[in-house]
Amino acid sequence: MSKSLQAIRGMNDILPEQTPLWRYFEGTVARLLDNYGYKQIRMPIVEFTELFKRSIREVTDIVETEMYTLEDRNGDCLTLRPEGTAACVRAVLEHGITGGGQVQKLWYIGPMFRHERPQKGRYRQFHQIGLEVFNLDGPDIDAELITMTWRLWGELGIRDAVKLELNSLGTSESRGRYREALVEYLSAHHDKLDEDSQRRLKTNPLRVLDTKNADTQAVLVDAPKMADYLDDESRAHFEGLKARLDAVGIPYVLNPKLVRGLDYYSKTVFEWVTDKLGAQGTVCAGGRYDGLVEQMGGKPTTGVGFAMGIERLVLMLETLEQIPEEISRQVDVYLCAFGEEAELAGLALAERVRDQLPNLRLQVNAGAGSFKSQFKKADKSGALYALILGDDEMAQQVVGFKPLRGQGEQQSIAWDALAAHLATCVVQG
């Protein structure tokens, strides 16, 4: 096949048999966020490159090697967004919706783009649901974000497969003091560090803490700990967060090496991790970024948020077989009509039923076919029941009602009683 007729490596089609699970996951998250009072915002997928250089900083892996950047016909340097927080901050600043200390609790959904080596659970175009909260500075909102995700894992049936890791990075000042101590320690062990950590020591030394290299991890055992450099405010904030999680009963693990990959984080950082997906173990992560809005040209505004990877969480649902039966079944009832007169009556009957049962998934056989071929299509659709409309049914103004799954005899249901019968058998279970 011609290369032009193939998807770009790491940018995948989501096929019709896959989308029901995606829609189930996205709908579950959207309902949960509505219940907690979050409002959706939609940003463009393309932003000026300077936005990400300013927010993420140029010494991070994302800006250095992973961004998809282009120059348009006007000579502007544009980038496909690699993450959502910077774009969301840009939007609230541009439209002034956080001015005067207005609290904003926002969420968004959509594709992100990073030029990485594709592998299972890590793609060049990937999809995220993100939350951002502005002008709330206490540990209670940090706890709310984590509590919402804990509730989501429960609704999805994956709570036992994820673990919460927590850390505090302190303020920029305390983090700066820790950075100096860490650089001094690691410099004394420079020859024992892997090549990537040696590079990061010069550009982003805190990222050395999350290295996967065993030799470097051994060096880090005796490295300075961030907790020893926290300022009193950050320490009190972190203790407040832990107290709230304890009160709700959410278990967590303190991970002093958790720093996140972006420079704008401060105070709280957290990750939900799993051992069910191989190397790509993080399914949701975030934290507080109190200085980012000011860094991007706005007035001092506190912020906290997280992002969850849709591909990884959908993969979790598949791996753990937590897919509701109605998701794998896309049709509830399949109507088979035999003869032109029955086909016309079937269309009208189907619309009357849909008027009364808008949530019923009713499919009408498209095109003529024999009794055997139509029933084969009905069975292949996964429907629970088949409706049969032929000459005899037309004469009596009834429809045959035949169970396709499990036991049950075929019945004749009057047209006027069909919606009520389907409501009992299908909609109400």
Contacts in CASP RR format, 6 or more apart in sequence:
PFRMAT RR
TARGET T0000
AUTHOR 0000-0000-0000
METHOD contacts of the structure
MODEL  1
MSKSLQAIRGMNDILPEQTPLWRYFEGTVARLLDNYGYKQIRMPIVEFTE
LFKRSIREVTDIVETEMYTLEDRNGDCLTLRPEGTAACVRAVLEHGITGG
GQVQKLWYIGPMFRHERPQKGRYRQFHQIGLEVFNLDGPDIDAELITMTW
RLWGELGIRDAVKLELNSLGTSESRGRYREALVEYLSAHHDKLDEDSQRR
LKTNPLRVLDTKNADTQAVLVDAPKMADYLDDESRAHFEGLKARLDAVGI
PYVLNPKLVRGLDYYSKTVFEWVTDKLGAQGTVCAGGRYDGLVEQMGGKP
TTGVGFAMGIERLVLMLETLEQIPEEISRQVDVYLCAFGEEAELAGLALA
ERVRDQLPNLRLQVNAGAGSFKSQFKKADKSGALYALILGDDEMAQQVVG
FKPLRGQGEQQSIAWDALAAHLATCVVQG
7 13 0 8 1.000
8 124 0 8 1.000
8 125 0 8 1.000
9 118 0 8 1.000
9 124 0 8 1.000
10 118 0 8 1.000
10 123 0 8 1.000
10 124 0 8 1.000
10 125 0 8 1.000
11 123 0 8 1.000
11 124 0 8 1.000
11 125 0 8 1.000
12 123 0 8 1.000
12 125 0 8 1.000
14 22 0 8 1.000
18 314 0 8 1.000
20 327 0 8 1.000
20 328 0 8 1.000
20 330 0 8 1.000
21 314 0 8 1.000
21 317 0 8 1.000
21 318 0 8 1.000
21 323 0 8 1.000
21 327 0 8 1.000
22 310 0 8 1.000
22 314 0 8 1.000
24 323 0 8 1.000
24 324 0 8 1.000
24 327 0 8 1.000
25 156 0 8 1.000
25 310 0 8 1.000
25 313 0 8 1.000
25 314 0 8 1.000
25 317 0 8 1.000
26 109 0 8 1.000
26 129 0 8 1.000
26 310 0 8 1.000
28 152 0 8 1.000
28 155 0 8 1.000
28 156 0 8 1.000
29 129 0 8 1.000
29 152 0 8 1.000
29 308 0 8 1.000
30 40 0 8 1.000
32 148 0 8 1.000
32 151 0 8 1.000
32 152 0 8 1.000
32 155 0 8 1.000
33 40 0 8 1.000
33 107 0 8 1.000
33 131 0 8 1.000
33 148 0 8 1.000
36 105 0 8 1.000
36 144 0 8 1.000
36 148 0 8 1.000
37 105 0 8 1.000
38 105 0 8 1.000
38 106 0 8 1.000
38 107 0 8 1.000
38 131 0 8 1.000
39 104 0 8 1.000
39 105 0 8 1.000
39 106 0 8 1.000
39 107 0 8 1.000
40 106 0 8 1.000
40 107 0 8 1.000
40 108 0 8 1.000
40 109 0 8 1.000
41 88 0 8 1.000
41 91 0 8 1.000
41 106 0 8 1.000
41 107 0 8 1.000
41 108 0 8 1.000
42 108 0 8 1.000
43 81 0 8 1.000
43 84 0 8 1.000
43 87 0 8 1.000
43 88 0 8 1.000
43 90 0 8 1.000
43 91 0 8 1.000
43 108 0 8 1.000
44 81 0 8 1.000
44 87 0 8 1.000
45 80 0 8 1.000
45 81 0 8 1.000
45 110 0 8 1.000
45 111 0 8 1.000
45 113 0 8 1.000
46 78 0 8 1.000
46 79 0 8 1.000
46 80 0 8 1.000
46 81 0 8 1.000
47 78 0 8 1.000
47 79 0 8 1.000
47 81 0 8 1.000
47 86 0 8 1.000
47 87 0 8 1.000
47 90 0 8 1.000
48 76 0 8 1.000
48 77 0 8 1.000
48 78 0 8 1.000
48 79 0 8 1.000
49 67 0 8 1.000
49 69 0 8 1.000
49 77 0 8 1.000
49 78 0 8 1.000
49 79 0 8 1.000
50 77 0 8 1.000
51 79 0 8 1.000
51 86 0 8 1.000
51 87 0 8 1.000
51 90 0 8 1.000
51 296 0 8 1.000
52 62 0 8 1.000
52 63 0 8 1.000
52 67 0 8 1.000
52 79 0 8 1.000
52 81 0 8 1.000
52 82 0 8 1.000
52 83 0 8 1.000
52 86 0 8 1.000
53 63 0 8 1.000
54 86 0 8 1.000
54 295 0 8 1.000
54 296 0 8 1.000
55 85 0 8 1.000
55 86 0 8 1.000
55 89 0 8 1.000
55 264 0 8 1.000
55 292 0 8 1.000
55 295 0 8 1.000
55 296 0 8 1.000
56 62 0 8 1.000
56 63 0 8 1.000
56 82 0 8 1.000
56 83 0 8 1.000
56 86 0 8 1.000
56 262 0 8 1.000
56 263 0 8 1.000
56 264 0 8 1.000
57 63 0 8 1.000
57 263 0 8 1.000
57 264 0 8 1.000
58 64 0 8 1.000
59 203 0 8 1.000
59 204 0 8 1.000
59 263 0 8 1.000
60 204 0 8 1.000
60 261 0 8 1.000
60 262 0 8 1.000
60 263 0 8 1.000
61 207 0 8 1.000
61 261 0 8 1.000
62 82 0 8 1.000
62 83 0 8 1.000
62 114 0 8 1.000
62 261 0 8 1.000
62 262 0 8 1.000
65 115 0 8 1.000
66 82 0 8 1.000
66 114 0 8 1.000
66 115 0 8 1.000
66 116 0 8 1.000
67 79 0 8 1.000
67 80 0 8 1.000
67 82 0 8 1.000
67 113 0 8 1.000
67 114 0 8 1.000
67 115 0 8 1.000
68 79 0 8 1.000
68 80 0 8 1.000
68 82 0 8 1.000
68 113 0 8 1.000
68 114 0 8 1.000
68 115 0 8 1.000
69 77 0 8 1.000
69 78 0 8 1.000
69 79 0 8 1.000
69 80 0 8 1.000
70 77 0 8 1.000
70 78 0 8 1.000
70 79 0 8 1.000
71 77 0 8 1.000
71 78 0 8 1.000
72 78 0 8 1.000
80 112 0 8 1.000
80 113 0 8 1.000
81 87 0 8 1.000
81 112 0 8 1.000
81 113 0 8 1.000
82 112 0 8 1.000
82 113 0 8 1.000
82 114 0 8 1.000
83 112 0 8 1.000
83 128 0 8 1.000
83 262 0 8 1.000
83 307 0 8 1.000
84 108 0 8 1.000
84 112 0 8 1.000
84 128 0 8 1.000
84 130 0 8 1.000
84 307 0 8 1.000
85 132 0 8 1.000
85 262 0 8 1.000
85 264 0 8 1.000
85 289 0 8 1.000
85 292 0 8 1.000
85 305 0 8 1.000
85 307 0 8 1.000
86 292 0 8 1.000
86 296 0 8 1.000
88 106 0 8 1.000
88 108 0 8 1.000
88 132 0 8 1.000
89 132 0 8 1.000
89 292 0 8 1.000
89 293 0 8 1.000
89 296 0 8 1.000
90 296 0 8 1.000
92 98 0 8 1.000
92 104 0 8 1.000
92 106 0 8 1.000
92 132 0 8 1.000
92 134 0 8 1.000
92 293 0 8 1.000
93 293 0 8 1.000
93 296 0 8 1.000
93 297 0 8 1.000
93 298 0 8 1.000
97 104 0 8 1.000
98 104 0 8 1.000
98 134 0 8 1.000
98 135 0 8 1.000
98 293 0 8 1.000
98 301 0 8 1.000
99 299 0 8 1.000
99 301 0 8 1.000
101 135 0 8 1.000
101 301 0 8 1.000
102 134 0 8 1.000
102 135 0 8 1.000
103 133 0 8 1.000
103 134 0 8 1.000
103 135 0 8 1.000
103 136 0 8 1.000
104 132 0 8 1.000
104 133 0 8 1.000
104 134 0 8 1.000
104 135 0 8 1.000
105 131 0 8 1.000
105 133 0 8 1.000
106 131 0 8 1.000
106 132 0 8 1.000
106 133 0 8 1.000
106 134 0 8 1.000
107 129 0 8 1.000
107 130 0 8 1.000
107 131 0 8 1.000
107 132 0 8 1.000
108 129 0 8 1.000
108 130 0 8 1.000
108 132 0 8 1.000
109 127 0 8 1.000
109 128 0 8 1.000
109 129 0 8 1.000
109 130 0 8 1.000
109 310 0 8 1.000
110 127 0 8 1.000
110 128 0 8 1.000
110 129 0 8 1.000
111 125 0 8 1.000
111 126 0 8 1.000
111 127 0 8 1.000
112 125 0 8 1.000
112 126 0 8 1.000
112 127 0 8 1.000
112 128 0 8 1.000
113 124 0 8 1.000
113 125 0 8 1.000
113 126 0 8 1.000
114 124 0 8 1.000
114 126 0 8 1.000
115 124 0 8 1.000
116 122 0 8 1.000
116 123 0 8 1.000
116 124 0 8 1.000
118 124 0 8 1.000
119 279 0 8 1.000
119 280 0 8 1.000
120 277 0 8 1.000
120 278 0 8 1.000
120 280 0 8 1.000
120 315 0 8 1.000
121 277 0 8 1.000
121 280 0 8 1.000
121 311 0 8 1.000
121 312 0 8 1.000
121 315 0 8 1.000
122 280 0 8 1.000
123 311 0 8 1.000
126 309 0 8 1.000
126 310 0 8 1.000
126 311 0 8 1.000
127 309 0 8 1.000
127 310 0 8 1.000
127 311 0 8 1.000
128 307 0 8 1.000
128 308 0 8 1.000
128 309 0 8 1.000
128 310 0 8 1.000
129 307 0 8 1.000
129 308 0 8 1.000
129 309 0 8 1.000
129 310 0 8 1.000
130 305 0 8 1.000
130 306 0 8 1.000
130 307 0 8 1.000
130 308 0 8 1.000
131 145 0 8 1.000
131 148 0 8 1.000
131 305 0 8 1.000
131 306 0 8 1.000
131 307 0 8 1.000
132 303 0 8 1.000
132 304 0 8 1.000
132 305 0 8 1.000
133 141 0 8 1.000
133 145 0 8 1.000
133 303 0 8 1.000
133 304 0 8 1.000
133 305 0 8 1.000
134 293 0 8 1.000
134 301 0 8 1.000
134 302 0 8 1.000
134 303 0 8 1.000
135 301 0 8 1.000
135 302 0 8 1.000
135 303 0 8 1.000
136 302 0 8 1.000
136 303 0 8 1.000
136 304 0 8 1.000
137 290 0 8 1.000
137 302 0 8 1.000
137 303 0 8 1.000
138 237 0 8 1.000
139 237 0 8 1.000
139 238 0 8 1.000
139 240 0 8 1.000
139 241 0 8 1.000
139 243 0 8 1.000
139 244 0 8 1.000
139 268 0 8 1.000
140 244 0 8 1.000
141 304 0 8 1.000
142 237 0 8 1.000
142 241 0 8 1.000
142 268 0 8 1.000
142 287 0 8 1.000
142 288 0 8 1.000
142 304 0 8 1.000
143 240 0 8 1.000
143 241 0 8 1.000
143 244 0 8 1.000
143 245 0 8 1.000
143 248 0 8 1.000
145 287 0 8 1.000
145 304 0 8 1.000
145 305 0 8 1.000
145 306 0 8 1.000
146 164 0 8 1.000
146 245 0 8 1.000
146 250 0 8 1.000
146 270 0 8 1.000
147 245 0 8 1.000
147 248 0 8 1.000
147 250 0 8 1.000
149 272 0 8 1.000
149 284 0 8 1.000
149 306 0 8 1.000
149 308 0 8 1.000
150 159 0 8 1.000
150 164 0 8 1.000
150 248 0 8 1.000
150 250 0 8 1.000
153 159 0 8 1.000
153 162 0 8 1.000
153 272 0 8 1.000
156 313 0 8 1.000
156 316 0 8 1.000
156 317 0 8 1.000
156 322 0 8 1.000
157 320 0 8 1.000
157 322 0 8 1.000
158 274 0 8 1.000
158 313 0 8 1.000
158 316 0 8 1.000
158 317 0 8 1.000
158 320 0 8 1.000
158 322 0 8 1.000
161 274 0 8 1.000
161 275 0 8 1.000
161 276 0 8 1.000
161 316 0 8 1.000
161 320 0 8 1.000
162 272 0 8 1.000
162 273 0 8 1.000
162 274 0 8 1.000
162 283 0 8 1.000
163 251 0 8 1.000
163 253 0 8 1.000
163 272 0 8 1.000
163 273 0 8 1.000
163 274 0 8 1.000
164 245 0 8 1.000
164 250 0 8 1.000
164 251 0 8 1.000
164 252 0 8 1.000
164 253 0 8 1.000
164 270 0 8 1.000
164 271 0 8 1.000
164 272 0 8 1.000
165 252 0 8 1.000
165 253 0 8 1.000
165 254 0 8 1.000
165 255 0 8 1.000
165 258 0 8 1.000
165 270 0 8 1.000
165 271 0 8 1.000
165 272 0 8 1.000
165 273 0 8 1.000
166 238 0 8 1.000
166 241 0 8 1.000
166 242 0 8 1.000
166 252 0 8 1.000
166 253 0 8 1.000
166 254 0 8 1.000
166 255 0 8 1.000
166 258 0 8 1.000
166 268 0 8 1.000
166 269 0 8 1.000
166 270 0 8 1.000
167 226 0 8 1.000
167 254 0 8 1.000
167 255 0 8 1.000
167 256 0 8 1.000
167 257 0 8 1.000
167 258 0 8 1.000
167 259 0 8 1.000
167 269 0 8 1.000
167 270 0 8 1.000
168 226 0 8 1.000
168 227 0 8 1.000
168 230 0 8 1.000
168 234 0 8 1.000
168 235 0 8 1.000
168 237 0 8 1.000
168 238 0 8 1.000
168 267 0 8 1.000
168 268 0 8 1.000
168 269 0 8 1.000
169 175 0 8 1.000
169 206 0 8 1.000
169 226 0 8 1.000
169 234 0 8 1.000
169 259 0 8 1.000
169 265 0 8 1.000
169 266 0 8 1.000
169 267 0 8 1.000
169 269 0 8 1.000
170 226 0 8 1.000
170 230 0 8 1.000
170 231 0 8 1.000
170 234 0 8 1.000
170 266 0 8 1.000
170 267 0 8 1.000
171 231 0 8 1.000
171 233 0 8 1.000
171 234 0 8 1.000
171 266 0 8 1.000
171 267 0 8 1.000
171 290 0 8 1.000
172 266 0 8 1.000
172 291 0 8 1.000
173 231 0 8 1.000
174 229 0 8 1.000
174 230 0 8 1.000
174 231 0 8 1.000
174 234 0 8 1.000
175 206 0 8 1.000
175 226 0 8 1.000
175 229 0 8 1.000
175 266 0 8 1.000
177 229 0 8 1.000
178 224 0 8 1.000
178 226 0 8 1.000
178 228 0 8 1.000
178 229 0 8 1.000
179 205 0 8 1.000
179 206 0 8 1.000
181 224 0 8 1.000
181 229 0 8 1.000
182 205 0 8 1.000
182 206 0 8 1.000
182 208 0 8 1.000
182 209 0 8 1.000
182 223 0 8 1.000
182 224 0 8 1.000
183 201 0 8 1.000
183 205 0 8 1.000
185 222 0 8 1.000
185 223 0 8 1.000
185 224 0 8 1.000
186 193 0 8 1.000
186 197 0 8 1.000
186 201 0 8 1.000
186 205 0 8 1.000
186 208 0 8 1.000
186 219 0 8 1.000
186 223 0 8 1.000
187 201 0 8 1.000
189 219 0 8 1.000
190 198 0 8 1.000
190 201 0 8 1.000
192 215 0 8 1.000
192 216 0 8 1.000
192 218 0 8 1.000
192 219 0 8 1.000
193 201 0 8 1.000
193 208 0 8 1.000
193 213 0 8 1.000
193 215 0 8 1.000
193 216 0 8 1.000
193 219 0 8 1.000
194 211 0 8 1.000
194 213 0 8 1.000
194 215 0 8 1.000
194 216 0 8 1.000
196 211 0 8 1.000
196 213 0 8 1.000
197 208 0 8 1.000
197 211 0 8 1.000
197 213 0 8 1.000
197 216 0 8 1.000
200 207 0 8 1.000
200 208 0 8 1.000
201 208 0 8 1.000
204 263 0 8 1.000
206 259 0 8 1.000
207 259 0 8 1.000
207 261 0 8 1.000
208 216 0 8 1.000
208 220 0 8 1.000
209 220 0 8 1.000
209 223 0 8 1.000
209 256 0 8 1.000
209 257 0 8 1.000
209 258 0 8 1.000
209 259 0 8 1.000
210 257 0 8 1.000
210 258 0 8 1.000
210 259 0 8 1.000
210 261 0 8 1.000
211 217 0 8 1.000
211 220 0 8 1.000
220 257 0 8 1.000
225 256 0 8 1.000
226 256 0 8 1.000
227 256 0 8 1.000
230 238 0 8 1.000
234 266 0 8 1.000
234 267 0 8 1.000
237 267 0 8 1.000
237 268 0 8 1.000
238 267 0 8 1.000
238 268 0 8 1.000
241 268 0 8 1.000
242 252 0 8 1.000
245 252 0 8 1.000
252 270 0 8 1.000
255 271 0 8 1.000
258 269 0 8 1.000
258 270 0 8 1.000
258 271 0 8 1.000
259 265 0 8 1.000
259 269 0 8 1.000
260 269 0 8 1.000
260 271 0 8 1.000
260 285 0 8 1.000
260 286 0 8 1.000
260 287 0 8 1.000
264 289 0 8 1.000
264 291 0 8 1.000
264 292 0 8 1.000
264 295 0 8 1.000
265 286 0 8 1.000
265 287 0 8 1.000
265 288 0 8 1.000
265 289 0 8 1.000
266 288 0 8 1.000
266 289 0 8 1.000
266 290 0 8 1.000
266 291 0 8 1.000
267 287 0 8 1.000
267 288 0 8 1.000
267 290 0 8 1.000
268 287 0 8 1.000
268 288 0 8 1.000
268 304 0 8 1.000
269 285 0 8 1.000
269 286 0 8 1.000
269 287 0 8 1.000
269 288 0 8 1.000
270 285 0 8 1.000
270 286 0 8 1.000
270 287 0 8 1.000
270 306 0 8 1.000
271 282 0 8 1.000
271 284 0 8 1.000
271 285 0 8 1.000
271 286 0 8 1.000
272 282 0 8 1.000
272 283 0 8 1.000
272 284 0 8 1.000
272 285 0 8 1.000
272 308 0 8 1.000
273 281 0 8 1.000
273 282 0 8 1.000
273 283 0 8 1.000
274 281 0 8 1.000
274 283 0 8 1.000
274 316 0 8 1.000
275 281 0 8 1.000
276 316 0 8 1.000
276 319 0 8 1.000
276 320 0 8 1.000
277 283 0 8 1.000
277 312 0 8 1.000
277 315 0 8 1.000
277 316 0 8 1.000
277 319 0 8 1.000
280 312 0 8 1.000
281 312 0 8 1.000
282 312 0 8 1.000
283 308 0 8 1.000
283 309 0 8 1.000
283 312 0 8 1.000
283 313 0 8 1.000
283 316 0 8 1.000
284 306 0 8 1.000
284 307 0 8 1.000
284 308 0 8 1.000
284 309 0 8 1.000
284 313 0 8 1.000
285 306 0 8 1.000
285 307 0 8 1.000
286 305 0 8 1.000
286 306 0 8 1.000
286 307 0 8 1.000
287 304 0 8 1.000
287 305 0 8 1.000
287 306 0 8 1.000
288 302 0 8 1.000
288 303 0 8 1.000
288 304 0 8 1.000
288 305 0 8 1.000
289 303 0 8 1.000
289 304 0 8 1.000
289 305 0 8 1.000
290 302 0 8 1.000
290 303 0 8 1.000
291 300 0 8 1.000
291 301 0 8 1.000
291 302 0 8 1.000
291 303 0 8 1.000
292 303 0 8 1.000
293 299 0 8 1.000
293 300 0 8 1.000
293 301 0 8 1.000
293 303 0 8 1.000
294 300 0 8 1.000
294 301 0 8 1.000
316 322 0 8 1.000
317 323 0 8 1.000
329 382 0 8 1.000
329 383 0 8 1.000
329 384 0 8 1.000
330 361 0 8 1.000
330 381 0 8 1.000
330 382 0 8 1.000
331 361 0 8 1.000
331 362 0 8 1.000
331 363 0 8 1.000
331 381 0 8 1.000
331 382 0 8 1.000
331 383 0 8 1.000
332 360 0 8 1.000
332 361 0 8 1.000
332 362 0 8 1.000
332 383 0 8 1.000
332 384 0 8 1.000
332 385 0 8 1.000
332 426 0 8 1.000
333 360 0 8 1.000
333 361 0 8 1.000
333 362 0 8 1.000
333 363 0 8 1.000
333 383 0 8 1.000
333 384 0 8 1.000
333 385 0 8 1.000
333 386 0 8 1.000
333 387 0 8 1.000
333 422 0 8 1.000
333 426 0 8 1.000
334 362 0 8 1.000
334 363 0 8 1.000
334 364 0 8 1.000
334 365 0 8 1.000
334 377 0 8 1.000
334 378 0 8 1.000
334 381 0 8 1.000
334 382 0 8 1.000
334 383 0 8 1.000
334 385 0 8 1.000
334 386 0 8 1.000
334 387 0 8 1.000
334 404 0 8 1.000
335 346 0 8 1.000
335 349 0 8 1.000
335 350 0 8 1.000
335 362 0 8 1.000
335 363 0 8 1.000
335 364 0 8 1.000
335 365 0 8 1.000
335 386 0 8 1.000
335 387 0 8 1.000
335 389 0 8 1.000
335 399 0 8 1.000
336 365 0 8 1.000
336 371 0 8 1.000
336 374 0 8 1.000
336 375 0 8 1.000
336 377 0 8 1.000
336 378 0 8 1.000
336 386 0 8 1.000
336 387 0 8 1.000
336 388 0 8 1.000
336 389 0 8 1.000
337 343 0 8 1.000
337 345 0 8 1.000
337 346 0 8 1.000
337 364 0 8 1.000
337 365 0 8 1.000
337 389 0 8 1.000
337 390 0 8 1.000
338 369 0 8 1.000
338 371 0 8 1.000
338 374 0 8 1.000
338 388 0 8 1.000
338 389 0 8 1.000
338 390 0 8 1.000
338 391 0 8 1.000
339 368 0 8 1.000
339 390 0 8 1.000
339 391 0 8 1.000
341 394 0 8 1.000
342 389 0 8 1.000
342 390 0 8 1.000
342 391 0 8 1.000
342 393 0 8 1.000
342 394 0 8 1.000
343 367 0 8 1.000
343 368 0 8 1.000
345 389 0 8 1.000
345 394 0 8 1.000
346 364 0 8 1.000
346 389 0 8 1.000
347 364 0 8 1.000
349 389 0 8 1.000
349 399 0 8 1.000
349 415 0 8 1.000
349 418 0 8 1.000
350 362 0 8 1.000
350 364 0 8 1.000
352 415 0 8 1.000
352 419 0 8 1.000
353 360 0 8 1.000
353 362 0 8 1.000
353 418 0 8 1.000
353 419 0 8 1.000
353 422 0 8 1.000
354 360 0 8 1.000
354 362 0 8 1.000
356 419 0 8 1.000
356 423 0 8 1.000
357 419 0 8 1.000
357 422 0 8 1.000
357 423 0 8 1.000
357 427 0 8 1.000
359 427 0 8 1.000
360 422 0 8 1.000
360 426 0 8 1.000
360 427 0 8 1.000
363 381 0 8 1.000
363 383 0 8 1.000
365 374 0 8 1.000
365 377 0 8 1.000
365 378 0 8 1.000
375 386 0 8 1.000
378 386 0 8 1.000
378 404 0 8 1.000
379 404 0 8 1.000
382 404 0 8 1.000
382 405 0 8 1.000
383 404 0 8 1.000
384 403 0 8 1.000
384 404 0 8 1.000
384 405 0 8 1.000
384 425 0 8 1.000
384 426 0 8 1.000
385 401 0 8 1.000
385 402 0 8 1.000
385 403 0 8 1.000
385 404 0 8 1.000
385 422 0 8 1.000
385 425 0 8 1.000
385 426 0 8 1.000
386 401 0 8 1.000
386 402 0 8 1.000
386 404 0 8 1.000
387 399 0 8 1.000
387 400 0 8 1.000
387 401 0 8 1.000
387 402 0 8 1.000
387 418 0 8 1.000
388 399 0 8 1.000
388 400 0 8 1.000
388 401 0 8 1.000
388 402 0 8 1.000
388 410 0 8 1.000
389 399 0 8 1.000
389 400 0 8 1.000
393 399 0 8 1.000
393 400 0 8 1.000
393 412 0 8 1.000
396 412 0 8 1.000
397 414 0 8 1.000
397 415 0 8 1.000
398 412 0 8 1.000
398 413 0 8 1.000
398 414 0 8 1.000
398 415 0 8 1.000
399 412 0 8 1.000
399 413 0 8 1.000
399 415 0 8 1.000
399 418 0 8 1.000
400 410 0 8 1.000
400 411 0 8 1.000
400 412 0 8 1.000
400 413 0 8 1.000
401 410 0 8 1.000
401 411 0 8 1.000
401 412 0 8 1.000
401 413 0 8 1.000
401 418 0 8 1.000
401 421 0 8 1.000
402 410 0 8 1.000
402 411 0 8 1.000
403 409 0 8 1.000
403 410 0 8 1.000
413 421 0 8 1.000
END
